[in-house]
Amino acid sequence: MHIMEGFLSPEWALFWTLVSVPFLIYGFLKIRKIIREDPAQRTMLALSGAFIFVLSSLKLPSVTGSSSHPTGTGFSTMFFGVGVTSVLALIVLIFQALLLAHGGITTLGANVFSMGIAGPFVAYVAFRAMTKAGLRTPVTIFVTVFLADIVTYVVTSVQLALAYGPFWESLTSFLTVFAITQIPLGLVEGILFVIFVDYLERARPDLTEKILRRRVVVEA
Amino acid sequence: MRREYYYVLGFIVIAAICVIAYALNPGAEFGGADGEAEQVIGEIDPDYEPWFSSFFEPAGETESMLFALQAAIGALIIGYFIGTNRIKKQNRDG
């Protein structure tokens, strides 16, 4: 989903950076609060970051013949929301921009917005709605993770189409490249997190009870 | 069905998706969809010149190594967490 270095005009680069900064500041403050006040949540924070690191480095060839990778942001989104996820995404994106020439410093703001803010935001809204509706936990997790992944790539396509019009025509081209390659990866990521959260619920219910309270109450 | 069977089934589906993906595209380039988007930009606006380029662009092998490093950092933390839980459980159960 990375927009390559130098591929957004200075105006768009600045625009997406300005949009992302408030989320990052909010997320940074929230992380600082978690680290100071809640040692148990520190573990979850480390795990969230770790999953984004692993999953966003795993490249898989897709049907169209190009490789792509999952984002890994769904887990962090469920447990910490959008702000924190945007900061974790920023860390990974800086690593990739400086060491791997994937994405870039000028496109950092746009990439943080798609991967760390837009995808997680849609996923978080869906997660809350599904939790409230009382859907089964595995279904909720699967859909949340899948959305965080897919929406990220849809937003990247929108960002590129805005910069390289005509909008609708370009959007179709970019969506074909990105979003379609992403569906199998979203499925893989969804299954993976359903299994991991299930493990987590049994091994460390103290860490998940705040988020998945409903199920813990039912079983108690 | 026991929980373990669901796990195994889940991992089989993951493995199958990966194997099918590689089987359909044995020559898929590591560069990936980002580079393909770059091509699309080239078709839409052939005159576009990137106005900024990366300070440091690793060679192919180095790039793979750094991707592996990124995965290793994450996997290390997850593995540590799972290991810690196991020891805690052992201590609890005596």
Chai-1 contact restraints between the chains, C-beta under 6 A:
chainA,res_idxA,chainB,res_idxB,connection_type,confidence,min_distance_angstrom,max_distance_angstrom,comment,restraint_id
A,H2,B,D34,contact,1.0,0.0,6.0,A-B,restraint_1
A,M4,B,E38,contact,1.0,0.0,6.0,A-B,restraint_2
A,E5,B,F52,contact,1.0,0.0,6.0,A-B,restraint_3
A,E5,B,S53,contact,1.0,0.0,6.0,A-B,restraint_4
A,E5,B,S54,contact,1.0,0.0,6.0,A-B,restraint_5
A,G6,B,P50,contact,1.0,0.0,6.0,A-B,restraint_6
A,G6,B,W51,contact,1.0,0.0,6.0,A-B,restraint_7
A,G6,B,F52,contact,1.0,0.0,6.0,A-B,restraint_8
A,G6,B,S53,contact,1.0,0.0,6.0,A-B,restraint_9
A,F7,B,P50,contact,1.0,0.0,6.0,A-B,restraint_10
A,A46,B,I77,contact,1.0,0.0,6.0,A-B,restraint_11
A,L47,B,F81,contact,1.0,0.0,6.0,A-B,restraint_12
A,A50,B,G74,contact,1.0,0.0,6.0,A-B,restraint_13
A,A50,B,I77,contact,1.0,0.0,6.0,A-B,restraint_14
A,A50,B,I78,contact,1.0,0.0,6.0,A-B,restraint_15
A,F53,B,Q70,contact,1.0,0.0,6.0,A-B,restraint_16
A,F53,B,I73,contact,1.0,0.0,6.0,A-B,restraint_17
A,F53,B,G74,contact,1.0,0.0,6.0,A-B,restraint_18
A,V54,B,A71,contact,1.0,0.0,6.0,A-B,restraint_19
A,V54,B,G74,contact,1.0,0.0,6.0,A-B,restraint_20
A,V54,B,A75,contact,1.0,0.0,6.0,A-B,restraint_21
A,S57,B,F67,contact,1.0,0.0,6.0,A-B,restraint_22
A,S57,B,Q70,contact,1.0,0.0,6.0,A-B,restraint_23
A,S57,B,A71,contact,1.0,0.0,6.0,A-B,restraint_24
A,K59,B,G32,contact,1.0,0.0,6.0,A-B,restraint_25
A,L60,B,A21,contact,1.0,0.0,6.0,A-B,restraint_26
A,P61,B,A21,contact,1.0,0.0,6.0,A-B,restraint_27
A,P61,B,Y22,contact,1.0,0.0,6.0,A-B,restraint_28
A,P61,B,N25,contact,1.0,0.0,6.0,A-B,restraint_29
A,P61,B,A28,contact,1.0,0.0,6.0,A-B,restraint_30
A,G65,B,N25,contact,1.0,0.0,6.0,A-B,restraint_31
A,G65,B,A28,contact,1.0,0.0,6.0,A-B,restraint_32
A,S66,B,G32,contact,1.0,0.0,6.0,A-B,restraint_33
A,S66,B,A33,contact,1.0,0.0,6.0,A-B,restraint_34
A,S66,B,E36,contact,1.0,0.0,6.0,A-B,restraint_35
A,S67,B,A28,contact,1.0,0.0,6.0,A-B,restraint_36
A,S67,B,F30,contact,1.0,0.0,6.0,A-B,restraint_37
A,S67,B,G32,contact,1.0,0.0,6.0,A-B,restraint_38
A,S68,B,G32,contact,1.0,0.0,6.0,A-B,restraint_39
A,S68,B,A33,contact,1.0,0.0,6.0,A-B,restraint_40
A,L99,B,L66,contact,1.0,0.0,6.0,A-B,restraint_41
A,L100,B,E63,contact,1.0,0.0,6.0,A-B,restraint_42
A,L100,B,L66,contact,1.0,0.0,6.0,A-B,restraint_43
A,A101,B,S54,contact,1.0,0.0,6.0,A-B,restraint_44
A,A101,B,E57,contact,1.0,0.0,6.0,A-B,restraint_45
A,G104,B,S54,contact,1.0,0.0,6.0,A-B,restraint_46
A,T106,B,F52,contact,1.0,0.0,6.0,A-B,restraint_47
A,Y164,B,I41,contact,1.0,0.0,6.0,A-B,restraint_48
A,Y164,B,I44,contact,1.0,0.0,6.0,A-B,restraint_49
A,Y164,B,D45,contact,1.0,0.0,6.0,A-B,restraint_50
A,S170,B,I44,contact,1.0,0.0,6.0,A-B,restraint_51
A,S173,B,V40,contact,1.0,0.0,6.0,A-B,restraint_52
A,V177,B,A33,contact,1.0,0.0,6.0,A-B,restraint_53
A,V177,B,E36,contact,1.0,0.0,6.0,A-B,restraint_54
A,V177,B,A37,contact,1.0,0.0,6.0,A-B,restraint_55
A,F178,B,A33,contact,1.0,0.0,6.0,A-B,restraint_56
A,T181,B,A33,contact,1.0,0.0,6.0,A-B,restraint_57
A,P184,B,I17,contact,1.0,0.0,6.0,A-B,restraint_58
A,V188,B,I14,contact,1.0,0.0,6.0,A-B,restraint_59
A,V188,B,I17,contact,1.0,0.0,6.0,A-B,restraint_60
A,I191,B,G10,contact,1.0,0.0,6.0,A-B,restraint_61
A,I191,B,V13,contact,1.0,0.0,6.0,A-B,restraint_62
A,I191,B,I14,contact,1.0,0.0,6.0,A-B,restraint_63
A,I195,B,Y7,contact,1.0,0.0,6.0,A-B,restraint_64
A,I195,B,G10,contact,1.0,0.0,6.0,A-B,restraint_65
A,A203,B,N85,contact,1.0,0.0,6.0,A-B,restraint_66
